[in-house]
Amino acid sequence: MVMHADLSPPFNPIAGAAKPRRKFVSLGRILRGGGLKDGSRIPRYVWIFALGTAAIWAPITGYLKTAPLSYTSHMSLILPGSGASSSVNLADIGQASSFANSAFSSGSVSPTETYKRLLSADRVLRDAASRAGVTFREFGKPQVQLVDQTAFIHIKMNGPSPAEVQARNAFLLDAFLEEIDRLRNDERDSRHTSSLTAIREYQQTVGATREKIEELQRKTGLHSVEQFQRQIQEADALQLKIEALSAARERGSATVKGLESKLNLDAETAALTLRLNNDETYVALLQVMAQASGDLATAQARYGAKHPDVVKASRAMQAARSKAQTRAIAVTGQPLTLEGAIDGGRGALLTELVRQETARSGLDAELKDLRALLQQHTARLDELAPYAARLEDKQRDFNVAEAVFASAIARSQSSRTDVYASYPLVQTLEDPTLPEDPSSPRRMLAVAAGGAATFLLIFALFLGWVRRGLIDKILVTK
């Protein structure tokens, strides 16, 4: 146990009561303090407690009495995380697709952070303040909080009254949504403008290619590659027809030669013979000549060569032959070996010979015309072949340009429906709340803070009161 020495002067009963001396507080006393039973320190500690308590509770009381009431309204927003896509099929051209990724698919861009910045943007706050009918400074700034790993946005707004702070929060939401719509429309218009520029370029490309095709068509008369293909097919069909007619002509020539060999005369003579036998005068003269020939034979059989009947019959026969020869020349235009009236079988062969020769002559003429026509077709195809290749290339370029042009139009129209590509959809999860109790000043918190500070002041004074004993104990222990 540590004993404390009594430094007070001894009491002298003879001298009477000791005269109190003037005491000065030394630095050591300030540091070490006095004894636990030294009551002279009480006034100092009371004053320190009073001043400390006044220093603690005076600002708290002033704050609670003078601070205006403030209310806080809450609301929550959510961003759905699904993407969107659209597709347009164009017959004989292609497909135009538009796809918008989810707002949260990119790790470098956070839509919630973007909207947090937008909620605190000066333009949005000024618009909301204008809607609320207050100044920008009076409107204040919202407290925006993002919830990690979610798409929630919590907004707090302070105001002087419950109804007004709720209205301010609602005005902030309206201004925020209107600003998002404005940004979406601006983006859509910008994209549409760039799309129109590209569409005009594609249209010019289509027009230029079409002009080249029309110029080539006017120059060659070839309107399409299909037309050139049809002409090639026609030339092939013409060649096949010529080959078939040539084979038919060969068969006809063989038939004519066989009939000429059997009849021992050519087809021309057979035709003349048929013509003569169809002439009644010539047929009558043949009959007269045959009668005269019979009479001559009868006379020669009965009389000698100089007999008058034989001479007469011979002269009659010569006269009939001469008349028949003259009639044959008159009918056919050339002298022919006189032939008696043809019978049915020989007449049929002569008729067939003439028919076959006529058919062969017709085939010859047709083959001649077809070969000339084929030669013209071949020359035309040889001339059009390079132009057809150029026309095919130009038509392919035109189809590609037209497909790109149509796809650009379809893509431009489909992208206009995708308004959530850069600024995703936002929905109100919790409407602005109507606060029931003020959020500031917080009376219970202020009283609790004052009480805690007072307790700490008392504890500090207690430590100051007992510090001498504690210091001496520490020194003795060391």
C-alpha positions in Angstrom: 0.0 0.0 0.0 1.4 3.4 -1.0 1.4 5.9 1.9 1.1 9.5 1.1 3.1 12.1 3.2 1.2 14.9 4.8 2.8 18.1 3.6 0.6 20.5 5.7 2.4 22.4 8.5 2.2 21.0 12.0 -0.4 22.4 14.4 1.2 24.5 17.2 -1.3 24.8 20.1 0.8 27.6 21.8 1.1 29.7 18.7 -2.6 29.1 18.1 -4.1 28.4 14.8 -1.7 28.5 11.9 -2.0 31.4 9.6 -3.1 30.2 6.2 -0.5 30.7 3.6 -1.0 31.7 0.0 -0.8 28.6 -2.2 0.5 28.5 -5.8 -0.4 25.6 -8.1 2.8 24.1 -9.3 3.4 22.2 -12.5 3.9 19.0 -10.6 0.6 19.3 -8.9 -1.1 20.0 -12.1 0.4 16.8 -13.6 0.1 14.6 -10.6 -3.0 16.0 -9.0 -4.0 16.0 -5.4 -5.0 13.5 -2.9 -8.3 11.6 -3.1 -9.6 13.2 0.1 -8.4 16.7 -0.9 -11.8 18.6 -0.9 -10.2 21.8 -2.1 -10.2 20.5 -5.6 -14.0 20.1 -5.7 -14.8 23.6 -6.8 -12.4 23.4 -9.7 -13.9 20.1 -10.9 -17.4 21.5 -10.5 -16.5 24.5 -12.6 -14.8 22.3 -15.2 -17.9 20.0 -15.3 -20.2 23.0 -15.6 -18.2 24.6 -18.4 -17.9 21.2 -20.2 -21.6 20.4 -19.8 -22.5 23.9 -21.1 -20.1 23.4 -24.0 -21.8 20.1 -24.9 -25.4 20.9 -24.4 -25.5 24.5 -25.5 -24.9 23.8 -29.3 -27.1 20.7 -29.1 -29.9 22.7 -27.5 -29.4 25.5 -30.0 -29.4 23.1 -32.9 -32.6 21.4 -31.8 -34.4 24.7 -31.2 -33.2 26.6 -34.3 -32.7 23.8 -37.0 -35.6 23.7 -39.5 -37.5 20.5 -39.9 -36.4 18.4 -42.9 -38.2 15.5 -44.4 -36.9 12.7 -46.7 -38.8 11.0 -49.5 -37.5 7.7 -51.0 -38.1 6.1 -54.3 -36.5 3.2 -56.1 -35.9 2.5 -59.8 -35.0 -0.8 -61.5 -33.4 -1.5 -64.9 -34.6 -4.8 -66.6 -31.6 -6.6 -68.0 -33.0 -8.4 -71.0 -31.9 -7.5 -74.6 -34.1 -6.9 -77.7 -33.9 -8.1 -81.3 -35.9 -7.7 -84.5 -35.6 -9.2 -87.9 -37.1 -8.4 -91.3 -37.1 -10.9 -94.2 -37.1 -9.5 -97.8 -38.2 -11.8 -100.5 -35.4 -12.5 -103.1 -33.2 -10.0 -101.4 -32.1 -11.0 -98.0 -32.7 -10.4 -94.3 -32.2 -7.3 -92.1 -31.7 -7.8 -88.4 -31.4 -5.6 -85.5 -30.1 -6.8 -82.1 -29.6 -4.9 -78.9 -27.5 -6.5 -76.2 -28.5 -6.5 -72.6 -27.6 -3.3 -70.8 -25.5 -5.3 -68.3 -23.6 -7.3 -70.9 -20.7 -4.9 -71.1 -18.2 -4.8 -68.2 -16.9 -1.3 -69.1 -20.2 0.5 -69.1 -22.7 0.5 -66.2 -26.1 1.8 -67.0 -26.9 2.2 -63.3 -23.8 4.4 -62.9 -24.9 6.3 -66.0 -28.3 6.9 -64.6 -26.9 7.9 -61.2 -24.9 10.6 -62.9 -27.9 11.7 -64.9 -30.1 12.0 -61.8 -27.6 14.4 -60.4 -27.0 16.3 -63.6 -27.5 20.1 -63.5 -29.9 20.0 -66.4 -32.2 17.5 -64.8 -32.1 19.2 -61.5 -32.9 22.6 -63.0 -35.8 21.1 -65.0 -37.1 19.5 -61.8 -36.8 22.7 -59.8 -38.6 24.6 -62.6 -41.4 22.0 -62.4 -41.5 22.4 -58.6 -41.6 26.2 -58.8 -38.5 26.7 -56.7 -35.0 27.9 -57.4 -32.2 25.5 -58.2 -30.5 26.2 -54.9 -33.7 25.6 -52.9 -34.5 22.4 -54.7 -31.3 20.7 -53.5 -29.6 17.6 -54.8 -30.8 14.0 -54.5 -28.9 11.3 -52.7 -28.5 8.5 -55.2 -27.4 5.0 -54.0 -26.6 2.0 -56.1 -27.1 -1.5 -54.7 -24.1 -3.7 -55.6 -24.7 -6.7 -57.9 -28.3 -5.5 -58.6 -30.0 -3.2 -61.0 -31.7 -1.1 -58.3 -31.3 2.7 -57.8 -32.4 4.3 -54.6 -33.1 8.0 -54.5 -33.5 10.2 -51.4 -34.8 13.8 -51.6 -35.0 16.3 -48.7 -37.6 19.0 -48.3 -39.2 21.3 -45.7 -42.6 19.4 -45.6 -43.8 15.8 -46.4 -46.0 16.8 -49.3 -43.4 19.1 -50.9 -40.5 16.6 -50.6 -42.8 13.9 -52.2 -43.6 16.3 -55.0 -40.0 17.2 -55.5 -39.1 13.6 -55.8 -41.9 13.1 -58.3 -40.7 16.1 -60.3 -37.2 14.7 -60.3 -38.4 11.4 -61.6 -40.4 13.2 -64.4 -37.5 15.3 -65.4 -35.2 12.3 -65.3 -37.5 10.2 -67.6 -38.0 13.1 -69.9 -34.3 13.6 -70.2 -33.8 10.0 -71.0 -36.5 10.2 -73.7 -34.8 13.3 -75.1 -31.4 11.5 -75.2 -33.0 8.4 -76.9 -34.7 10.6 -79.5 -31.5 12.5 -80.2 -29.6 9.2 -80.6 -32.3 7.8 -82.9 -32.3 11.0 -85.0 -28.6 11.0 -85.3 -28.6 7.4 -86.4 -31.4 8.0 -88.8 -29.5 10.9 -90.3 -26.4 8.8 -90.8 -28.6 6.0 -92.2 -30.2 8.4 -94.6 -26.8 9.5 -95.8 -25.7 5.9 -96.4 -29.1 5.1 -98.1 -28.5 8.1 -100.5 -25.1 6.7 -101.3 -26.5 3.3 -101.9 -29.3 4.8 -104.0 -26.7 6.6 -106.2 -24.8 3.4 -106.6 -28.0 1.6 -107.7 -28.8 4.4 -110.1 -25.4 4.5 -111.7 -25.3 0.8 -112.2 -28.8 0.9 -113.7 -27.7 3.6 -116.2 -24.7 1.5 -117.3 -27.0 -1.5 -117.8 -29.5 0.6 -119.9 -26.7 2.1 -121.9 -25.4 -1.4 -122.7 -28.9 -2.6 -123.6 -29.4 0.3 -126.0 -26.0 -0.3 -127.6 -26.5 -4.1 -128.1 -30.2 -4.6 -128.1 -29.6 -7.3 -125.5 -31.9 -6.7 -122.5 -30.9 -9.5 -120.3 -28.6 -12.5 -120.0 -31.6 -14.7 -120.2 -32.3 -13.3 -123.6 -28.8 -14.3 -124.7 -29.3 -17.7 -123.3 -32.5 -18.1 -125.2 -30.7 -17.1 -128.4 -28.1 -19.8 -127.7 -30.8 -22.3 -127.2 -32.5 -21.2 -130.4 -29.2 -21.7 -132.3 -28.8 -25.1 -130.7 -32.3 -26.0 -131.7 -31.7 -24.7 -135.3 -28.5 -26.8 -135.5 -30.5 -29.9 -134.4 -33.2 -29.2 -137.0 -30.6 -28.8 -139.7 -29.0 -32.1 -138.8 -32.5 -33.8 -138.8 -33.3 -32.3 -142.2 -29.9 -33.3 -143.6 -30.6 -36.9 -142.6 -34.1 -36.7 -144.2 -32.5 -35.3 -147.4 -30.1 -38.2 -147.5 -32.9 -40.6 -147.2 -34.8 -38.8 -150.0 -31.8 -38.8 -152.3 -31.4 -42.5 -151.8 -35.0 -43.1 -152.6 -34.8 -40.9 -155.8 -31.7 -42.8 -157.0 -33.4 -46.1 -156.5 -36.5 -45.1 -158.4 -34.4 -43.6 -161.2 -32.5 -46.8 -161.5 -35.7 -48.9 -161.7 -37.4 -46.5 -164.2 -34.2 -45.9 -166.2 -34.9 -42.2 -166.3 -34.2 -39.3 -164.1 -36.8 -37.4 -162.0 -37.0 -34.5 -164.4 -37.8 -36.7 -167.3 -40.3 -38.6 -165.2 -42.0 -35.3 -164.5 -42.1 -34.4 -168.1 -43.5 -37.8 -169.0 -46.2 -37.4 -166.5 -47.0 -34.0 -167.9 -47.2 -35.3 -171.4 -49.4 -38.2 -170.4 -51.8 -35.7 -168.8 -52.1 -33.9 -172.2 -55.1 -35.2 -174.1 -53.7 -34.1 -177.6 -50.5 -35.9 -176.9 -52.3 -39.0 -175.8 -54.5 -38.9 -178.9 -51.4 -38.5 -181.1 -49.9 -41.5 -179.3 -53.0 -43.5 -180.1 -52.8 -42.4 -183.8 -49.1 -43.3 -183.9 -49.9 -46.7 -182.4 -52.7 -47.3 -184.9 -50.3 -46.3 -187.8 -47.6 -48.5 -186.3 -50.1 -51.4 -186.3 -51.2 -50.7 -189.9 -47.5 -50.6 -190.9 -46.8 -53.9 -189.3 -49.8 -55.5 -191.0 -48.8 -54.1 -194.4 -45.2 -55.2 -194.0 -46.4 -58.6 -193.1 -48.4 -58.9 -196.3 -46.5 -56.9 -198.8 -43.0 -56.0 -199.7 -41.1 -52.8 -198.7 -42.0 -51.0 -201.9 -45.6 -51.9 -201.8 -47.8 -48.8 -201.9 -49.7 -49.9 -198.8 -46.5 -50.3 -196.9 -45.2 -47.0 -198.1 -48.5 -45.3 -197.2 -48.6 -46.9 -193.8 -45.0 -45.9 -193.2 -45.7 -42.3 -194.2 -48.8 -42.3 -191.9 -46.7 -43.5 -189.0 -43.9 -40.9 -189.6 -46.5 -38.2 -189.8 -48.1 -39.3 -186.5 -44.7 -39.6 -184.8 -43.7 -36.1 -186.1 -46.9 -34.6 -184.7 -46.4 -36.4 -181.4 -42.9 -35.2 -181.3 -44.0 -31.6 -182.0 -46.7 -31.8 -179.4 -44.2 -33.1 -176.8 -41.9 -30.2 -177.5 -44.8 -27.8 -177.3 -45.9 -29.3 -173.9 -42.5 -29.9 -172.3 -40.3 -27.4 -174.1 -37.7 -30.0 -175.0 -37.5 -33.0 -177.2 -38.2 -36.3 -175.5 -38.1 -39.9 -176.3 -41.7 -40.7 -177.1 -43.2 -43.2 -174.8 -46.5 -44.9 -175.0 -49.3 -44.4 -172.5 -48.0 -45.5 -169.1 -49.7 -48.1 -167.2 -50.8 -47.9 -163.5 -47.7 -49.4 -162.0 -45.2 -47.4 -163.9 -47.3 -44.3 -163.4 -47.3 -44.8 -159.7 -43.5 -45.2 -159.7 -43.1 -42.1 -161.9 -45.4 -40.2 -159.5 -43.4 -41.4 -156.5 -40.2 -40.4 -158.2 -41.4 -36.9 -158.9 -42.8 -36.6 -155.3 -39.5 -37.7 -153.8 -37.5 -35.4 -156.0 -39.9 -32.5 -155.1 -39.5 -33.3 -151.4 -35.7 -33.4 -151.7 -35.7 -30.1 -153.5 -37.8 -28.6 -150.8 -35.4 -30.0 -148.1 -32.4 -28.5 -150.1 -34.1 -25.1 -150.1 -35.0 -25.4 -146.4 -31.5 -26.5 -145.5 -30.0 -23.6 -147.4 -32.2 -21.1 -145.6 -31.6 -22.7 -142.2 -27.9 -22.8 -142.7 -27.9 -19.2 -143.7 -30.0 -18.4 -140.6 -27.7 -20.4 -138.4 -24.7 -18.6 -139.7 -26.4 -15.3 -138.9 -27.3 -16.5 -135.4 -23.7 -17.7 -134.8 -22.3 -14.4 -136.0 -24.8 -12.5 -133.7 -23.9 -14.7 -130.7 -20.2 -14.2 -131.3 -20.8 -10.5 -131.4 -23.0 -10.5 -128.3 -21.0 -12.9 -126.1 -18.6 -10.3 -124.6 -21.5 -7.9 -124.1 -23.6 -10.6 -122.4 -20.7 -11.2 -120.0 -20.5 -7.5 -119.2 -24.2 -7.3 -118.9 -24.2 -10.3 -116.5 -21.5 -8.5 -114.4 -23.4 -5.3 -114.4 -26.7 -7.1 -113.5 -24.9 -8.9 -110.6 -23.5 -5.5 -109.4 -27.0 -4.1 -109.7 -28.5 -6.9 -107.7 -25.9 -6.6 -105.0 -26.3 -2.8 -104.8 -30.1 -3.2 -104.8 -29.9 -5.8 -102.0 -27.6 -3.5 -99.9 -29.9 -0.6 -100.6 -33.1 -2.5 -99.5 -31.3 -4.0 -96.5 -30.1 -0.5 -95.4 -33.7 0.8 -95.6 -35.0 -2.2 -93.7 -32.2 -1.9 -91.1 -32.9 1.8 -90.7 -36.6 1.2 -90.1 -36.0 -1.7 -87.8 -33.4 0.2 -85.7 -35.9 3.0 -85.1 -37.9 0.6 -83.0 -34.9 -0.2 -80.8 -35.0 2.8 -78.5 -33.3 1.0 -75.5 -30.0 0.2 -77.2 -27.9 2.9 -75.5 -30.3 4.0 -72.7 -31.9 0.8 -71.3 -35.5 0.7 -70.0 -36.0 2.0 -66.5 -39.0 1.3 -64.4 -40.2 2.8 -61.1 -40.0 0.1 -58.5 -41.1 2.3 -55.6 -43.0 5.6 -56.1 -41.9 8.7 -54.1 -42.9 8.1 -50.5 -44.7 10.5 -48.2 -42.6 10.8 -45.0 -44.4 10.8 -41.7 -41.6 11.9 -39.4 -38.9 14.5 -40.0 -35.5 13.2 -40.9 -33.7 16.2 -39.6 -33.0 17.3 -36.9 -32.7 13.9 -35.2 -33.6 14.7 -31.6 -33.0 11.3 -30.2 -29.6 11.1 -31.9 -28.7 14.5 -30.7 -29.7 13.8 -27.1 -27.9 10.4 -27.2 -24.8 12.2 -28.5 -25.0 14.8 -25.7 -25.5 12.1 -23.1 -22.5 10.2 -24.4 -20.4 13.4 -24.4 -21.5 14.2 -20.8 -20.6 10.6 -19.7 -17.2 10.9 -21.3 -16.7 14.3 -19.5 -17.6 12.8 -16.2 -15.2 9.9 -16.9 -12.5 12.2 -17.8 -13.0 14.2 -14.6 -12.9 11.0 -12.6 -9.6 10.0 -14.1 -8.3 13.5 -13.4 -9.4 13.2 -9.7 -7.7 9.8 -9.2 -4.7 10.4 -11.4 -2.2 11.0 -8.5 -2.8 7.6 -7.1 -2.6 5.9 -10.4 0.7 7.8 -11.3 2.3 6.9 -7.9 1.3 3.3 -8.4 2.9 3.2 -11.7 6.1 4.8 -10.4 6.3 2.4 -7.5 5.7 -0.6 -9.8 8.6 0.5 -12.1 
